[in-house]
Amino acid sequence: SGIGHIPEDRHKYGLILDFRLDANFVLLDYYKEAYQKHGLIKFDAILENSERLIKEFDVRSGKDSASMARTMSGGNQQKAIIAREIDRSPQLLIAAQPTRGLDVGAIEYIHKQIIRQRDSGAGVLLVSLELDEVMALSDRILVMYEGEIVGELDPKKISIQELGLYMAGAKKSYEFKEALNGKVSK
């Protein structure tokens, strides 16, 4: 069902920090029949959804569903965002800096969730400054330099050093550019 988005800034765009966790889980769906009827909120349904997501995505907080998002660790805030977005079964998941500032355990968990989405058939657009992360999670890499795509690369066939040359504009994939121009002109 559409697009899921894991924003780069989880505090500014991912969560409402002064809302409880259960409310943050339904930010995008509160108006749907599952959570309201004739404009009246179904608090039991929201709580049930929250408890399910907390368990399924291992979101840890002091007061479970009643925890304020602000009081949670960065890793658990990110898990909450991922739980909300993945639970909506998106056809495309856009993940911008999904592991920025997180501990190793949270990074590993988030990588597994992104791979699970990819393997389930959803498209995943990963935007990351972490080259190791890009290489580990991608099945293909599009490199941009000065606003232009300069290469489509297979992470299994390229080194981080070569990827860096594309990123710095020192190298371009002319085959990709010719193929792209051929598709555009037809």
C-alpha positions in Angstrom: 0.0 0.0 0.0 2.0 2.9 -1.2 5.2 4.3 0.2 6.8 3.9 3.6 9.3 6.6 4.8 12.1 6.3 7.4 13.2 9.9 7.7 16.8 11.1 8.3 15.8 13.1 11.3 13.7 10.9 13.5 13.0 13.7 16.1 11.8 16.3 13.6 10.0 14.1 11.0 9.6 10.6 12.4 7.9 11.0 15.7 6.0 13.5 17.8 8.2 13.4 20.8 5.6 14.6 23.3 3.1 11.9 22.2 2.8 8.5 23.7 4.2 5.5 21.7 0.8 4.2 20.9 -0.2 7.5 19.3 3.0 7.6 17.3 2.2 4.2 15.9 -1.1 5.4 14.4 0.0 8.9 13.2 -0.6 7.9 9.5 -3.7 5.8 10.1 -5.7 7.4 13.0 -8.6 8.3 10.8 -9.1 4.8 9.4 -12.0 2.7 10.5 -9.7 0.4 12.5 -9.0 3.3 14.9 -12.1 5.5 14.9 -15.8 5.2 14.4 -17.9 8.3 13.6 -15.1 10.5 14.7 -14.6 8.8 18.1 -11.2 7.3 18.7 -11.1 3.5 19.5 -8.4 3.6 22.2 -8.6 -0.1 22.8 -7.7 -0.8 19.1 -4.9 1.7 19.2 -3.5 0.1 22.4 -3.8 -3.4 20.9 -2.0 -2.3 17.7 0.8 -0.7 19.8 1.3 -3.8 22.0 1.5 -6.0 18.8 4.1 -3.7 17.2 6.1 -3.4 20.4 6.3 -7.2 20.6 6.8 -7.8 16.9 9.6 -5.2 16.5 11.1 -5.5 20.0 10.6 -1.8 20.8 11.7 -1.3 24.4 10.5 1.5 26.6 9.9 2.1 30.3 6.1 2.2 30.1 5.5 0.3 26.9 2.6 1.9 25.0 2.2 4.7 27.5 5.9 5.8 27.1 6.5 9.2 25.7 8.6 9.0 22.6 11.0 11.6 24.0 12.0 9.2 26.8 13.0 6.3 24.6 16.6 5.6 23.4 17.4 6.5 19.8 17.5 2.9 18.7 14.0 2.2 20.1 12.7 5.5 18.6 14.0 4.3 15.2 12.5 0.8 15.8 9.2 2.4 16.5 9.3 4.4 13.2 10.3 1.2 11.3 7.5 -0.8 13.0 4.9 1.9 11.9 6.2 2.1 8.4 6.7 -1.6 7.7 3.4 -2.5 9.3 1.7 -0.6 6.6 3.1 -3.0 4.0 4.6 -0.4 1.6 5.5 -1.3 -2.0 8.4 1.1 -1.7 10.3 1.8 1.5 12.5 5.0 1.5 15.1 4.8 4.2 17.2 8.0 4.7 20.1 7.5 7.1 18.2 4.8 8.9 21.0 3.9 11.3 22.5 7.4 12.0 23.6 7.7 15.6 22.5 4.2 16.7 24.3 1.5 18.6 25.6 -1.7 17.0 22.6 -3.8 18.2 20.0 -1.4 16.8 22.0 -1.1 13.5 22.0 -4.8 13.1 18.3 -5.0 13.8 17.4 -2.2 11.4 19.5 -3.8 8.6 17.6 -7.1 9.1 14.3 -5.3 8.8 15.4 -3.5 5.6 16.6 -6.8 4.1 13.3 -8.5 5.1 11.4 -5.8 3.2 13.6 -6.1 0.2 13.3 -9.9 0.2 9.5 -9.7 0.5 9.4 -7.9 -2.8 9.1 -4.3 -1.7 11.4 -1.8 -3.4 13.9 -0.2 -1.0 15.5 3.1 -1.7 18.4 3.5 0.8 20.1 6.9 1.2 23.1 6.6 3.4 26.5 8.2 4.0 27.7 4.9 5.4 29.4 3.1 2.5 29.6 -0.2 4.3 25.9 0.0 4.9 25.2 0.8 1.3 27.4 -2.1 0.1 25.9 -4.6 2.6 22.2 -3.8 1.9 22.1 -3.0 -1.8 21.6 -5.2 -4.8 22.5 -2.2 -7.0 23.9 1.2 -6.4 23.1 4.4 -8.3 25.8 7.0 -7.8 25.1 10.7 -8.2 27.6 13.4 -8.8 26.6 17.1 -9.1 23.0 16.1 -9.5 23.6 13.6 -12.3 23.6 9.8 -12.1 27.1 8.7 -13.1 26.9 5.0 -12.5 24.8 2.0 -11.8 27.0 -0.4 -9.9 26.8 -4.0 -8.5 28.0 -3.9 -4.9 29.3 -7.5 -5.3 31.6 -6.5 -8.2 32.9 -3.2 -6.9 35.2 -2.0 -4.1 34.5 0.8 -1.7 37.5 2.6 -3.3 36.0 2.4 -6.8 32.7 3.5 -5.5 34.4 6.5 -4.0 35.9 7.4 -7.4 32.4 7.5 -8.8 31.1 9.6 -5.9 34.0 12.1 -6.4 33.2 12.4 -10.1 36.6 10.9 -11.1 34.9 8.0 -12.8 31.7 7.6 -14.9 29.9 4.7 -16.3 29.3 5.6 -19.9 27.4 2.4 -20.6 24.8 3.4 -18.0 24.6 7.0 -19.4 24.2 5.7 -23.0 21.5 3.2 -21.9 19.7 5.9 -20.0 19.8 8.3 -22.9 18.5 5.6 -25.2 15.6 5.0 -22.9 14.8 8.7 -22.6 14.9 9.4 -26.3 12.5 6.6 -27.4 
